[in-house]
Amino acid sequence: MKKNIKLISDFNLEIFYNFLSKKINQKIYKLHKPNFGLFYEKCFELIKNKKKSHIIFIWSKIEGVLKNFNSLLMNKKTSLNDLYSEVDEYINILKQLSKKSDYLIITSWTLPRNERGLYLKDFNDDFGLTKNINIINSRIANQMKLEKNFIFLNLDFLMKEDYSSFNPKLWYAAKIPYSQKVFEIATIEFSKIIDTLEGKNKKLIILDLDNTLWGGILGDLGWKKINVGGHNMHGEAFKDFQIKLLSLKNLGVQLALCSKNDEETVLNAIEKNPNMVLKKKDFASWRINWDDKAKNVKEIISELNLTNDSTVFIDDNIAERERVKVSIKGIFVPDWPEDPCRYVEKIQNLGCFNLQHITYEDKNRTKFYKNEKTRKKTREKFISYDKWLASLKTRVHFEKGNDKNKKRILQLINKTNQINLSTRRISELDLNRLMKNKNCRLLSCKVSDKFGEMGLVGVVSFKLFSNKIVVIDFILSCRAFGRSIEKSMLLKIIQVFKKKKINKIIFKYLKTKKNKPCLNFLKTNLEKEKNNTFIYKKNTKFISPKFLKII
């Protein structure tokens, strides 16, 4: 069944609708044409509708929604209490709409076109337009913050073009308040929002060095003379680009290096140059040698256990970009500006790092990857794979889904592809319902060993019936796969199974392009019943991994 996207506005959204209908995946989404001039009627229609929408998107003008605001526009005496009461009534409608959608997205309000309000006093006068718009936006944000599926989008993200390209005749003839360019940009931004909600953000940026992270050729100039920071235009631009990359790393996006250079010289430059913002500790991996860059990029992606389509490759050299783009299917290789002064703007506008929630795992992901690298190095000392696993002294800790861990659980459900039984994507509201369902169980799985924590890496959910257990989610991060942790997850379900004295556990595998590792696990450990259904039956022997301590 297609996911419904409903558009609501107090002005003519037809241009936006036409752009968006061509941009979204018509096989997955059904975009409903908005009704012009029926703002509140459309809101109440959706509230009364028994069917739930996937996304409700409201793009409106403050003067078209709040009658009392028009008195301020006319410089008439008006009651601010009446205005704020009207705002509260509107917020009540938003709360009802949030219950009728997986995601409710609305745009913030701004000054009406060509309006300057009280000008010099517009921020500090009680009746100033700017002051009241800010109060109203804050009021909406504060009262809606408990609605977990609510997204309040800053209209400035859409209004990247100024009004000079707008023809006022469009408004008077067709009630279209923005230029075509604004609607084009809005379509791109809305598509990025959909990708974010579907967990399609990028996880890794692989970067070149010379003329990408700093100016000049390191091999020619030496670490003291590369251009970064200092008091020149390009040096400052390179430093600001590194600052932006570090901010993304702090959100959980991993950084790696791929450069044709001498490794010792590069690492020396990174640590010794005082203007370098990014240091060795900020990179999860690197390949600094004279090999083919496409080969090196593949190795980095494999080492970090990520996928091509979760990776961005940035290089100032167009030939290297084309080589990687052609060689590695699915990787994102953006065109890159020649002028470093445009680097920050470029990466900001890629729009593929829009994380919804920042978890403990996000903040510590570089550390986790480095620990994993250390683990793999110790593997070389053991002939037996099982003895290596035993040497790790792995601990697996299970706990019920709760308010503290649910953001990470939601992240795993919506982003994990390889070990994922159904690869379903859900909203926070759906997750809350699952946690509250008395007939369901939701367990998270944290892993640690002698090298440190791996964080929350697994999710299991299942529904209890009188004679069977039906598994809903069986998910494990690719970082943790291959160490029998997935077997401990199965064992946890079996423990519930034995206590309830029921007949079988059912796994219904839904095939996707990427979750074959999950299928291989099911085939190895369970009995195939029919099609892609696998079962664990009563009295079936299952050997618990001896080298895991399960808590």
N, C-alpha and C positions, 0 to 999 in steps of 0.2 A: 504494500500500500504506500502511495506517495505521501510525503510529508507536506502539510499545508503551510504556506506562508501568506499571511493576511496583511495588507497595507491599509493604514488609516491616515487620513489627512483632512485638513480644512481647506486645502487648496488643490489645484489640478496636478496630480502626480503621474499623468499618463506618459510623459517623456521618461521619467524614472522607471515606470513599469515596463516600457518597451525595451529600454536598455537592459534591465535586470532579467527579463524573460529570455534574452539571448545569452546572458552570462551564466545563469545557474544551470545545473544539471537537471534537465527536464525529466530524466528517468527516475530521479530521486525526489524532486520537489515539484509541487504544484503551486504556482503563483497565482493568487486571486486578484483580479483587477479591482482597484479601489473605486468607491463611489464618491464623486466630487460633490461637496456641499452638504454631506450628511454625516458630519463628524460624530456627534453624540448618538445619533440613530445607529450608526455602524457599531459603536462601542457597546451599546445595549443589546444589539443583535447578537454579537459574539458572546456576551455575558449570558444571555438566555439559551444560546446554542448548547445542546448536550455534547456535541463533538468538540474535542480539544484540538487546538491548532499547535503546530510545531513552533512557529514563530509568529508573533504579532509585532509589527513594526509601525510605530506612530511617529510621523514627521509632521509637525504642526507649527503654526505661528502663534505667539502668545496672544496677540490681539484678536485672533480668530477663535480662540478657545475661552478666554476669560473676558466676560463683558465688562467687569469693573475696571479692568486695566485700560479700557478705551477712555474712561473718564480721565485717567492720568494723562493719556495721550492728548486729550483736548484741553489740558490744564484746568479742568473743572475741580471743584471741591468734591472730594470723595472720601468715603470711610475706608481706611486701610483694613479695619477689622472685617468689613464686608468683602474686601478683596481677598484677604487671607482665608476667610471662610469658604469662598468660592474655590480657592486653591485646594483646600482640604476636601471639598466635595469631588474635585477632579482626582485627587490622590486616592480617594475611596473607590473611584471607578477603576483606576490603575490596579489597585489591589485585587479587585474582582477579575480583571482581565488576566492578571498573573496566574490566577487559578485555572484559567481557561487556555493556558499555553505552556509549552515546555520552556519557552523563552519569551519574555516581554522586553522589547527594545524601544526606547523612546529617545528623541533628540532633546538636548537642552534648548532653552529659549534665549534669544538674543534681541538686541534693539531692532525694532522695525526698520525697514529700508528707508534711507534718507532722513532718519530721525536722530536728533541730537539731545532731546529732552531738555533739561534745564542747563545744559552745557557746563559752565564752570561749577555749578552747584549740583550736578546730576548724581554725583557719588555720595554727597553728605547731606543733601536735603531729604527729609522724610518722604517727600513725594517725588523724588527723583526717579526717572525710569530705570537707569542703570542700577541704582541702589535696590530698587524693588525687584528687578529681574534676578539679581544675585540672591536676594533673600528667598524668592520663590523657588529658584533652582535648588538652593540649599535645603529648603523645606521639603521639597519632593525627594531629594537624595536621602535626607535623614529619616523621613517617615517610611521610605521604601527599602531601606537597607536590610531589613529582616526578610524581605522577599528574595530568596536565594536565586531565583531565575530572572531577576530584574537587571537590566543593563541600561545605564543612563549614559548615552553617547554625547560627548561634547560636539556641538554643531560645528565648531571651528575645524574639526577633522574633515568635515565635508566641504566647508567653505574655503577651499584653498585658492579660489579665484576671486578677485575683488568684483565689485558691482559694475565696473566700467564696461564689462562685456555684456551687461544685461540691457535688453531693449524694453523700456517701460510699456511699449505697446503689447508685449506678451501678457503683462498683467491685466491691462484694461480689456484686451480682446478675449483672453482665455483663462485668466486667473492663475497664471504661471509666474511665481515670484522670483525665479532664478534663471540664470542662463543655461543653455544646453550643456556647457562645459561643467557646471556645478553638478548636474544630474549624472554626467559621465563619471565624475570623480566619486560621487555618492555610490554609484553602482559598484565601482572597484572596491571602495571601503566596505560596503555591505557584503560583498563576496568574501572579503577577508574575515569579516565577523563570522560568517557561516563556517569557513574553514577552521576558525578558532574554536567554535562550538563543537565541531566534529573532531577536534583533536588533531588537526593537520598542521600544527606549527612545526617549524624546523628546530632541530635539537643540536645541530653541530655546524660551526662555521670553520672552514679550512682556509687559511690565509697564506698568501705569498708574503715575502718580506720586503725586498728592495723595491722602493717606490710604491709600496702598498701600506706597510706599517711605518716606514720611515722614508725619507727622501734620499736618493743617491744609491750607489752600488757599494755595499759594505766591503767587498773584496778590494776595491780601489781606494776607498776613503779611510777605512779603519773605523773602529767603534767611536772614536772621539769626534769624528767629523760627519757622521751621518746626520741628516737634517730631521730633527724631531725636537719640538719645544723651541726654546730660545726666543729671539725677538725678530723673527721674520715670518712673513705671511704663511708660507707653506709649512714651515716647521711647526707653527701653532696649529695648523690644520691637521697635520699628522698626529699631534698629541691629542687633539680633541677627538679624533677618530678612535684612538686607543682608549680614551675615557669612555666613549660610547660602547665600545666592545666590552670593556670591563663591567659596565652597568648591565649589559646583556648576560655576561657570565654570572653576575650576582643574582640574576633571575633564573639561572639554571641552564642557559644555553652554553654548550661546550665550545671551547676554542682549540684549534689545532693548527700546526704550521706545516706547510709544504713548500720548500724552497730549494732552488739549485744554488747551493752554497756549501761552505765548509762548516760542519756542525760545531766544532769547537770554537771557531771564530764567531758564529752566530750566538751561541749560548754565552760567550764572554761579553758580547756587545749588549745582549739583553740585560745581563746582571750589572754590568759596569757603567753603562751610559746613564747618568743621573736623570735625564729627561724621559727615559722610558717609563711609561705608566704600567704596561704589561710586563710581568716578570715570568721567569721559568715556571713558577708554581701555578700560574694562571692557565697553562696549556695542558690539556688532558693527554695530548700525544703530539709527536712531530716526526716528519721525515725530511731531514736536511742532508741532501746528497746530490749527486749529478744524474740520478736515474730519471726515467720518464715520469712526469708528474701524474699522469693518469694511473700508472702503476702504484705510485706512492699514495695517491688519494684512496684507491681501492683498499690498500693495506690499512690505512688509518680507520676507514669505515668498518672494516672487518675487526680490527683490534678492539674498537670501542663497542662492538656488537650492535651497531646501528644499521640503518638501511640507506640506500642511495637517496630515496625521496625525502629523507629527514635531514639532508645535508645541503649546505650552501658552500660554493667554492668561489673565492674572491681573489682575483689576480689582475694587476694592471696590464698584463701582456695579452693582447687579443688572441695571439696564436696559441698560447697555453690554455686560455679559456675554451677555445674551440676544440682543442685536443681532448680536454676533459669532458666537455659537453657531448662530443661524438662517441667517446669511449665508454662512458658510464651512464647507462640508461636511468632516467628518473632524477638525476642530480640537478639541483637548481644552480645554474651559472648565470648570474645577472650581468648585463652589459655594465661596464664600469667606466666612470668619467675619467678623463685625462687630468682634470684639475683636482688636486687633493682638497681644495676648498669645498668641493661638492661631495666629499666622501660621507660625512655625517648625514647630510640630507638624503643621500642615496640609500644608505643602509636603513635609515629611519623609515623611508617610504617603501621599503620592500614589503612591509606589513606581514611578515611571516613569523614574528616572534611575540605575538600577542597572547601571553600566558594569562589564563583566567585566575588560577590560584598559584601561589608560590609556597611550596611545601618544604619541609626539612630536607627531603631528598633532592629537590631542585638546588637548594643553596649549597649542598655538600656533594654534588654530583662529580665535580672534578676530583675531589678527594677519593670518592668511591672508585673512580676509574683508575686512579694511581694505585690504590690498594689492590685492585684486580690485576694490574700489571705485575705487581710484586708476587701475587699468588701464582700467576702463570710462569714466572721465572723459577719459582721453587719446584714447579712440576718437572722440570728437566732433571732434578736430582733423584726422581723416583722412576723405576722401571714399571712398577705396578700403578695403574690409575687409581685403584681402590685404596692402596696404601697412601697415595698422595691425598686423597679425600679424607682419609682417617687422620692424617697429620694436621689438617686444617682446624680440627676440633670445632666443627660447625654447630651452631645453636640455632634452632628454629623456634620462634616464639609466636604463638597464635593468640589473638584477642578478638573479641566481638567488635563489629563496626560501631563506632561512636562519634560524637561530635569532634573529638580530637584527631581521629585518623580518617574521617570521611572524605576530606579534600584529596588526600593522596589516593584513597580507594577509587574515587571518581576519576582521578587522573589516569590510573592504571586501566580502568574499564574503558575509557574513551581514547586511550593512546596505544595500548599494547596490541600487537598484531600477530606475532608468531605463536606464542603459547596463549591462545585465547579461543575458548570453546565455540563461541558464537560471533565474536567481534561485534557485539551490539554496542551502541552508543546511547547513553542515557543522560538525563538532566539531574541536577541535585535534588529536585523534587521527587523524581523517580527513586533515587537512592534512599531518600528519607522514608518513602512509603515501604520500600523493601526492608529497611531496618525496623520499622514499626509492625510489620506483618508477623503475627504470632505463629504462623505456620511456616515461616522462612527462617533460615539461619544465614548470617553474613559474618565471615571471618577474614581478618587480615593476617598477613604472614610477614614477620620481620626476621631478618637473618643477620648473624654476626659470626665471626670466627677469630682466630688468633691475630689476624692482620687488622681487624677493626670491623665496624658496622658496614652492612650493605644497605641498611634502611628497610623500609616497608616495600617488599618486592612482589608479594602475591596476594591474590584475592580468591576466595571461594564463597559461593552462595548457592543455596539449594532449598527446595521446597519439600516439606514432609507431608506425605499422604499416609493413609491407613496401612498400605501394604508395600509402599515403595518410597524412595527418595529420588527426586528429579533435580539434577544439577543445573543451575541457571548460569553461573559464571565459574569458570576455572581458568585463572589468569596468572601468569608468571612473567615477570620482566625478563627480557633476554639476557640481562646481566647475570641472572642467577640460574639460568637453565643449564642442565647437564651435570648437576651436582646432587641429584636425587632429591632436591627440595620439592620438586613436583610430586614425588612419591609420598613425601610426608604430608602433602596437601590431600592426597587421595586417602592416606591413612586416617587423617582427621575426620573425613566423611565416614569412613568405615567404622570408626569408634562410635559415632552417633547412630549409625546403622545397627550395630550390635546391641546398643542400649535399648533401641526402640523395638527390637525383635521383628523386623520387617524382612521382606523377601529379596529385594534387589535395589541397586542404585543404577539410575539411568543417565547416561551422557548422550545428549543429542548434538552431534557435531554439525555445525553449519560451515561448509567449505567457503573459503575466501582465497584470494590470490597469495596471501602471505602466511596463513596459519597451518601449513602442512606439518611443521614440527609438533603441533598439538595432535594432529591425526596420528603421527608416528608413535607418540606416547600412548595414545589410546589403544592402538593396535597391539603394542607390546605388553600392556598391562591389564587389558580388559578383554572380554569376550564380545565379538561382533554379533549383534542380533539381526539387524536388517538395515539395508541402505547405509546410512551414516549414524546409526544408533549403536552405542556400546553399553554393556551392562556388567555389573559386578553382582554375582549371585551369592546367596547364603551358602556358607560352608566352603567358599572358594578360599584357597590359601593365598595369603599375601605376606611377603617377607618384608619386614620393616628394615630400612637401611640402618645398619649397626653403627655407622660412623657419624650419625646425626643425633644430637641431643634435642628432643622435641619437648617443648614446654607448653 
